Amino acid sequence: MATPHDSRVATMKDVAAHAGVSLKTVSNVVNDYLHVSDSVRERVKRSIAELNYRPRAAAQELRKGSSGVITLAIPDLRFSYFAELAQLFIERADARGLTVLLRTFVQRGETEREVLSGYPLRIGDGVIFNPLDLPLADLRTRPASGLPMVFIGEHVDAGQVPDGTDAVLIDNAAATRDITALLLARGRRVAFVGAIPAQEHGSATQRLAGFLDATGGGVVIDVAGWQRADGALAAERVLREHPEVNGLVCANDQLALGALDALAARGLRVPRDMAVVGYDNLEAAEHAHPPLTTIAPDRVNLVDHALGFLVERMSGYDGPGRVHEVPYAVVERSSH
C-alpha cells in the first residue's frame, strides 16, 4: 500500500485499501455524490490526505493525453462581475476547444484552500483561480496540486507569483485614481464608497489606495459587502453624515447602482446634486438611470491572456511565473 512517504503517486486503489472501502465508494467521495455516510466520507478524506492522493492522477489512469477540461475557480456568481466574466471564459475557452468546469467558493477560505491543494478538483488539466480570502503567504508558494494554474484578480502579489503559475492582473489603484481625478477636475467634493477594513489585500484595498492617492485624504465609507444594497446604505450614510460631499467614487458598479437607487428615493438628481461613478462596466451600468460612468477593464484581454498562459502551462511550459497587466478605460456616461 502507498504511504505518504512513497515516491510513486497514490492511486484510487491505494485510497480504497487504506480506508477499507470499495473503489466505488472512493469514486463517490471524490465526485461529491450524496449517497455516502458522513463517517465513511470522512474516513476516505483522511486517507486521501494521508496518501497525498490527487484525483487528477485518477483521471490520468483512465485516459491518455489531456481531457480538454479546465477549472475556473471564482467567487460567488451573485456578483454580476463574476457572472459576466465566467460567461466570457466559457465562450473564449470553447473557441479553443476547451470545456470549462466552474467552481465557486461556497465556504470562502476553506474552498479556496481546496482549490490551491487540488482537492476536490476531480477533472481537468489546469485551473484559473481568483482567490479572495487566502493569506498572501499561501499564494506565494507553488500550489501543492502540481496542476498548471493561472491567478486572476488582485489578491496575488504581482511581485511574487510562485513558480509554475502565472497571473493576469488589473492596476486597480491607477484606475481608481483616474476616475477620482475626473470628479476632482469638475470641482466635486468626493467620498469613497466600498472600503472593507478587514481586507488586508485585494481589490477594495487597492481601489481605496487609488482614491487616497488622488485626493490626499477624503471621506471613506466602509461597507459590509459590495452588493447593491450595501451601496444604497452607504449613500444614505453620506447624505446623513457628510452633507458637503457631492461626488461618490464607488468601488464597483453594484455599489454605484445601489447609490443611484438611494439618491432617487430621496428625490435627488444625478449628477446635478450628486455625481456617481463605479468600477467594472457591468451590462447594467449602461442602462442605469442615468447611465453610469465607470472603469472598464478589458475583460477580453484578461480572459485571452489567462487562457493563453494556462494552455502553455498544460502543454509543458514550466518556466518562471509570468504577470500580464490588463488595460482599462474610463467610460464616461452621464452620471458624473
TIDOBA-95941 format. One record per residue: x, y, z of N, C-alpha, C, O in turn. Coordinates in pm, whole numbers, plus 50000, padded with zeros to 5 digits. Example, Ala and Ser with C-alpha at 12.3 -4.5 7.8 and 13.67 -1.06 7.14 Angstrom:
<nodes>
513194943150780512304955050780513204967050780514244966850846;512854977550708513674989450714512905000350787513415011450804;
</nodes>
This chain:
<nodes>
500834988050000500005000050000500875012550000501935012850062;500405022949929501155035449928501075042250063500065041150132;502105049050099502105057450220502505071350178502965073350066;502335081250269502715094950234504175096250196504565106150134;505025086250232506445087450206506875080150079508035081150038;505965072950015506305066149891506585076349782505975087049780;507495073049691507815082149583506795081449472506585091149400;506125069649457505155068649349503875075949385503595078549502;503085079049281501835086249301500765076549351500585065849295;500055080449457498995071949510497855070949410497565080449338;497205059249407496085056749317494795055549395494795054949518;493685055349323492395053449386492335039949458491705038749564;492985029849401493025016649464493735017349599493315010949695;494835025049605495545026849732494635033149838494625028849953;493885043249796492985050049890491925040449941491625040150060;491365032449851490325022849890490875012949994490215010050093;492085007849969492674998250062492985004950196492744999050302;493505016950191493865024150314492635027150398492685026250521;491525030650333490285034150406489415022150435488465023150513;489725010650373488904998750394487544999550329486544994950384;487505005650210486245007150138486455002549994487564999149954;485385002549916485464998449777485955009949689485895021649727;486425006249568486785016549472485605025549440485775037649425;484415019849431483205027549401482965037949509482575049249479;483185034349635482975043949744483965055449734483595067049754;485235052449704486215063149687485785072349573485845084549585;485345066449462484885074449349483715083349388483655094949348;482785077849467481625085749511482055097649597481485108449585;483055095649682483525106649767484245117049682484005129049696;485125112349594485885121549509484965130049423485255141649397;483855124249379482925131249291481765137849365480805142349303;481855138249500480865145149583479455139549568478475147049580;479325126649542477995120749537477415120149678478145118749776;476115121249688475455122949818475325109849897475285110150020;475265098549829474905086149897476105079249961476415067649933;476775086850048477875081750128477685087150269477455099050287;477785078350369477585082950507478695092650546479795092150491;478385101450641479365111350685480635104750739481735109550713;480475093850815481645087450875482555081350769483775082550777;481945074850669482735068950561483405079950479484575078850441;482655090550451483225101750374484445107550443485465110250379;484355109450574485485115050648486665105350649487815109650641;486395092250658487475082350657488215082550523489445081950518;487445083350416488065083750283488865096650266489965096450212;488325107950312489045120550300490355120350379491355125950335;490345113750495491585112650574492635104450497493815107950496;492175093650435493095085450356493645093250238494835092350206;492775100850173493225109250060494315118850106495335120450038;494115125050222495085134650273496395127650312497475132550281;496285116150381497475109250429498315103750313499545103550321;497655099450207498365093850093498765104549991499445101649893;498325116850016498575127849921498045124149782498675127049680;496885117849782496255113549657495675125549584495045134049646;495875126349455495335137049373494375131049272494785122949190;493085135049278492095129449185492475130849039492095122448957;493235141349006493645142748866494475130748821494395126648705;495265124848914496035113148878495115101548841495435093448754;493955100848909493005090348876492465092148736492285082448662;492215104648700491735107148564492765102648463492425097648356;494045104348497495105100148405495205085048397495665079648297;494765078148503494735063548496493725058748393493895047948335;492685066648370491585062548285491725067248142490985062648055;492665076448116492775081847981494225085147951495045086048042;494515086847826495835091547785495675105447726494645108547667;496685113647743496605127147690495795136047781495585132847898;495355147447729494635157247810493145155847790492675150147692;492405161147886490945160047883490295171147803489165169747757;491015182447784490385194147724489465201247820488655209547778;489575197947950488755204148053489645212448145490705207848188;489205224548175489895232948273488895237248379487685237248356;489405240748495488565245548604488695260648617489805265948618;487575267548625487535281848656487005283248798485835280648823;487865287248890487515288349031487385303149067488375310249077;486135307549086485865321749110484865323349223484195313749261;484755335549277483815337949386482345337049343482025333349230;481495340449436480045339549424479525345949295479855357349264;478705338549219478135343749095477045354049119476535359949023;476675356249245475725367149274476395380849253475715391049246;477735380949243478425392849197478325393049045478865384148978;477655403048992477425403448847478725403048769478785397148661;479775409248822481065409348752481545395148726481985391948615;481465386448829481975372948813481055364548723481535355748652;479765367148726478855360048636479175363548491479225354648405;479385376348464479715380548327481085375348285481285371448170;482035375448379483375370548348483355355548319484025350948226;482595347948398482505333548376481955330348238482455321448169;480925337748197480345335448064481375338147955481445330747856;482165348447973483195351747874484265340847869484725337047761;484665335747985485635324847988485105312647913485825306347836;483835309347937483245297747872483255299547720483595290247647;482885311347674482835313947529484225313547467484415307447362;485205320047531486555320747473487275307247483488065303747396;486995299647590487575286347602486995276947496487715268747439;485705278147471485065269747370485705271947233485855262547156;486065284247204486705287247076488065280547065488565278446954;488675277047179489955270047180489765254947191490755247647201;488535250247191488275235947205488365231047348488555219147371;488225240247445488305236747586486925237447651486075245447612;486715228947749485485229047828485805234447968486815230648027;484955243248019485195249448149484335242848256483105242148244;484985238048361484315233348481484305244948581485365249648621;483135249348621483015261148708482985257048854482215248248893;483825263448934483895260949078483755274249149484575283249129;482725275849233482555288149310482835285449457482835274049502;483085296249531483515294949670482315295149763481825305749802;481835283349799480705282349890481145286350031480495294450097;482255280550075482855284250203484205290350170485165283150142;484275303350173485325310850105486735305650135487385300150046;487215307350258488595303550286488835288750266489845284850208;487915280350313488085265850304488085261250158488935253350118;487125266150080487055262249940488285266949864488795259649778;488765278749894489955283949825491185275549857492025273249770;491315270949981492445262350016492345249049941493365243549898;491125243949924490945231549849491375233349703492005224549645;491025244949645491425247649506492945247949495493515242349402;493595254349590495055255549586495715241849601496765239349543;495095232949680495675219649703495335209849592495955199349580;494325213249511493945204249403492795195149438492325187749351;492325195249562491185186949602490055196149643490295205649718;488815193749598488315182349522488165185049372487135181849314;489185191049308489155192849163489425179349098490575175049089;488385172749053488495158749014488885156948869489485146848834;488545166448784488895165248644489455178448596489245188948657;490175177648488490725189948431492235190048431492885183548513;492765197448338494205197748317494835210548370496065211748367;494055220048418494595232448471493505240648536492315237848521;493925250848608492995258948689493255273848666494405278348668;492185281348644492225295948650491525299848779490365296348799;492215307048865491815308349006491795323149046492785330149031;490635327649097490505341249150490285340449301489135340449346;491365339749381491195338849526490705352049585490905362749527;490065351149701489615363149772490145363949915490545374649960;490145352649986490395353050129491685346350174492035347250292;492405339750085493625332950127494695342950167494835353350102;495445340150273496565348950309497595349450197497775339750123;498265360850186499275362250081500345351450091500865346949989;500685347450212501735337250229501355324250159502215317450104;500065320850160499605308550095499715309549943499855299349875;499655321649891499645323649747501045325849690501195327549569;502045325849775503415328449729504225315749709505395316349670;503615304249735504315291649716503645283649605502445285249580;504405275349541503885267449430502755258549478502905251849580;501605258349408500465250049453500855235549469501535229749384;500435229549581500785215649610500195205949509500705194849493;499135209849442498475200849349499335197449228499165186849168;500255206349193501035204349073500275207548946500835206748836;499015211148958498225214948841498715228148783499045237248859;498765229448651499005242648594497965252448644496775249348646;498405264248685497475273748748497785287948704498945292048697;496735295448675496855309648645495945317248740494755314248751;496505327148810495735335448900495155347448825495825353248739;493935350848858493345363448811492845371048934492795365449043;492485383648915492065391649030493255398849089494345398749033;493035405049204494055413749262494545408749397495115416349474;494315396049426494685390949557496005383449556496385377149655;496695384249444498025378449432499025389849420498785399449346;500125388849491501165398949485501895397649352502535387449326;501785407849267502365407149133503865404849136504425399149042;504525409049242505965407449251506405393849299507595390949299;505465385449342505845372449398504935361349347504405353549426;504745360749216503965349949157504785337149167505925336749120;504235326549228505045314549252505415307249123504715308349023;506525299749127506935291649014505795282248975505045277449059;505705279648846504675270548798503325276948780502365270148742;503225290048806501955297048791502175310248719503315314848703;501095316248675501125329448614499975337648672499115332348742;499975350648645498935359448696498545369748592499395375048520;497245372348584496695382648496495955392448585494935389048645;496465404648595496015414148696495645427548634496015430648521;494895435448711494505448948672495075458648774495095455648894;495545470148730496055480248822494875488048878494515498748828;494285482548984493095488549046493365502449101492525511449090;494545504349159494865517249219494915528049111494345538849129;495585525249001495695535248894494325538248834494015549848807;493515527948813492185530048754491315538848844490645547948797;491335535848975490515543749067491055557849081490285567349096;492345559249076492935572749079492455580848959492135592648972;492405574548842491985581648721490535586148729490205597348692;489665577348777488245581048777487945590948890487025599148878;488715590248998488575600349104489015613949053488375624149081;490115614248979490625626848923489595633248830489525645548819;488805625048762487765630148673486745638548752486325649148705;486365633848870485415641448953486075653649016485465664349024;487315651949059488015663349120488195674749019488105686449056;488435671248893488615681448790487345689548767487395700648714;486215683948808484935691048795484515697648925483365702048939;485445698449019485185705649144484355698049244483795704049336;484265684849228483445677049320484195674549451485415672949453;483435674249561483945670349692483545655749709482365652549721;484535646949712484245632749689484375624249815485075627749911;483665613049811483785602649913483985589349843483455587149734;484745580549907484945566949855483955557649922483855557350045;483205550149842482225540649894482705526549861482785522849743;483025518649964483405504849937484605499750013485135489149979;485065506850115486185501950195485745489950278484645489750333;486625479850286486355467950368487535466750465488575461250428;487385471650587488525472450680489205459150707490415458750728;488455448150705489035435150738489905429650626490645420150648;489835435350508490575430250394491985436150392492155448250379;492985427450405494355432050410494945434450272495865442450257;494435427750173494915429450037493755426249943492795419649982;493865430849821492815427949725492215440449664492755451449680;491105438649596490515449449517490115461349602490405472749566;489445459049716488985470149798490165478549847490115490849844;491215471749893492385478749943493055486949833493455498449855;493185480949715493865487749605493045499549552493595510049522;491745497749542490915508749490490855520349590490845531949549;490825517249718490895527749819492225535149810492275547349822;493315527749788494635534149776494665543849658495255554549668;494035540149548493975549049433493195561749462493585572649421;492075560249534491275571749574492085581149664492095593349642;492755575549763493525583749857494715590449788495105601549823;495275583649690496385589449615495915601649536496645611549525;494695600849481494155612049403493725623649490493855635249451;493225620749609492635631149693493575636049804493435647249854;494535627549841495365630949956494645629250087495135633650191;493505622950086492685620950206491245619050163490975612150065;490325625150234488935624550192488095615250275488585607850360;486795615750248485815607750321485835593450269485795591050148;485895583950361485895569750325484745562850397484635563650519;483915556050321482745549250377482955534250372483135528450265;482945527850490483065513350499481755506650459480675512450476;481855494750406480655486850371480845472650419481965467950439;479715465750437479765451650477480065442650359480655431950375;479665446950239479885439150118479805448249997479665460350011;479905442349880479925450249756478675447849673478735447849550;477555445749739476305443549668475515456749658475865466649722;474465456449578473675468549552473085474449679473075486549697;472605465849768472025470749893473055477949979472735487650048;474315473149975475375479750050475635493849998475925503050075;475515495449867475705508749808474615518349848474885530149872;473385513349856472265521849898472465526550042472265538350073;472865517350130473105521050270474245531150283474165540550362;475285529150204476435538150210476055552150163476485562050222;475255553150057474825566250008473985573350113474125585450133;473115566050178472305571850287473205577350397472955588050452;474255569950428475175574550533475885587350491476055596550572;476305587950365476965600150316476025612050329476425622750376;474785610350286473825621350292473585625850436473385637650464;473605616250526473315619150666474505625350738474335634650818;475705620350711476875624150789477825633750719478635640350784;477725634750586478685642850512477965651250406478095648650287;477195661050450476395669050355477255676950257476745681550154;478525678650286479405685950195479765677850071480185683549970;479625664650077480025655949967479035656949852477825656349873;479545658449731478655658449613479215649749499478895651649382;480055640049539480565630449441480925617349509481645617349608;480415606149455480675593049513481545584849418481175582449303;482695580549468483555571249394483295557449451483765554149561;482565549349379482145536249429483115525449383483595525649269;483405515949472484425505749445484005495749339484855489049281;482705494549313482265486549199480905491749151480295500249214;480465486449039479215491448980478005487949064477045495649069;478025476449130476865472849210476665482649326475535486349357;477745486949389477625497349491477095510249429476245516949488;477595513749311477155526149246475685525549209474965535449223;475225513849161473805512349126472935513549251471845519249245;473405508249363472665509749488472615524249533471595528849584;473735531349514473755545549548472755553349463472055562049515;472675550249334471685556749247470265554149297469425563049294;470005542049343468685538749398468345547749517467255553449525;469315548949609469075556849731468895571649699468045578349758;469675576649607469555590749570468215593549502467595603849529;467775584549416466475586149350465345585949451464385593549441;465465576949551464435576049654464335588949735463275592049788;465425596349745465445609149817465035620849728464955632249774;464775618149601464405628749509465585637049461465395648049409;466815631849478468005639049435468335635349290468085624149246;468875644949218469195642849077470685640649057471525647449116;470985631048973472365627648938472605631748792471845627748705;473625639748765474715643848854474545657648917475455662248985;473415664348896473275678048947473535678649096474315687049142;472895670049173473035670349318474175661549368474815664649469;474435650549298475485641249339475985633749217475205627349146;477275634549193477885626349088478165612349143478485610749261;478045602349058478285588449100479085581548990478725582148873;480175574949029480955566948934481195553148995481165551449116;481445543448908481645529748952482905523548897483845530348857;482895509948897484055502448850483565488648807482895481848885;483895484448687483625471048629482955471748493483125462748412;482205482548467481455483748342480545471748319480605465248215;479705469048418478705458448404477715462248294477575473948258;477035452248242476005454848142474945464348198474425472848126;474625462948327473605471348389474025485848399473175494748408;475335488648397475815502348412475365511148296474995522748316;475385505648176475005513448059473525516748059473105526647998;472725508548127471275510248125470725516048255469515516248277;471625520848341471185527148466470565540748436470645545648324;469945546748539469325559948525469975569548624469665569048743;470845578248577471385579448441472445568648415472905562248509;472835566648288473905557148259475165560448339475515572048357;475835549848385476885551348486478265553048424478675545148339;478955563348467480385564748436481145554548519480895553048639;482095547448455482715536248525484055532748464484425537648357;484795524248534486035518548483485705505748407484985497148458;486235504548287486015492548205487325484948190488135488548104;487555474648271488715466048246488515458948113487385455648077;489575456448042489475449247914489355434447945490345427247954;488115429847961487885416148004488265405947897488705394947931;488105409347772488535400147667490045398147674490545386947660;490775408947696492225408147713492575399347832493465390947824;491865401347943492095393448065491885378648038492745370448069;490745375347978490395361347956491365354847858491825343647881;491665361647749492525355647648493945353347700494565343247669;494455362747780495805360847835495805349747939496745341747944;494775349048023494715338348123494645324648055495345315348094;493795323447953493685310647881494995307547808495445296047806;495605317547749496855315347678497965310347770498665300847738;498115316847886499095312347984498825297948025499735289748033;497545294848052497205281648103497475270847998498025260348030;497095273447874497345263747767498845261147753499245249647732;499665271447764501115269547757501605261047872502465252347853;501075263347992501455255148108501025240548086501795231348114;499815238548037499325225048016500105217847906500145205547901;500725225647818501505219947707502945217147747503735212447665;503285220047872504605216247920505505227547964506575225048019;505095240147941505935251347986506015251248139504985250848207;507245251748192507415251648337508405262448380509175260548474;508365273648310509265284648340508815292948458507835289548525;509515303848484509175312748597507755318448582507195318848473;507205322648695505885328748694505875341448610506825349248614;504805343348534504655355048448503465363348493502505358048548;503545376448470502465385548506502095393848383502965399548317;500805394448355500305403248249499355413348312498465409648388;499555426148280498665436748330497615440048226497935442948111;496365439648267495235441848177494965456848163494915463948263;494805461748041494465475948025493025478848069492205469848081;492755491548091491415495948132491115509248067492015515848014;489865513248071489465526348019488435532548112487655525548176;488435545848120487355552948189486255555348088486455562547990;485095549248113483945550948022483065562248078482425560748182;483045573348008482285584848057480845584348003480595584247883;479925584048098478495584948063477945597248137478685606848159;476695597248174476105609748223475885610348374475145618948422;476535601248451476315601348595477305610148670477255610948793;478225616748597479235625048666479195639548617479965647848664;
</nodes>
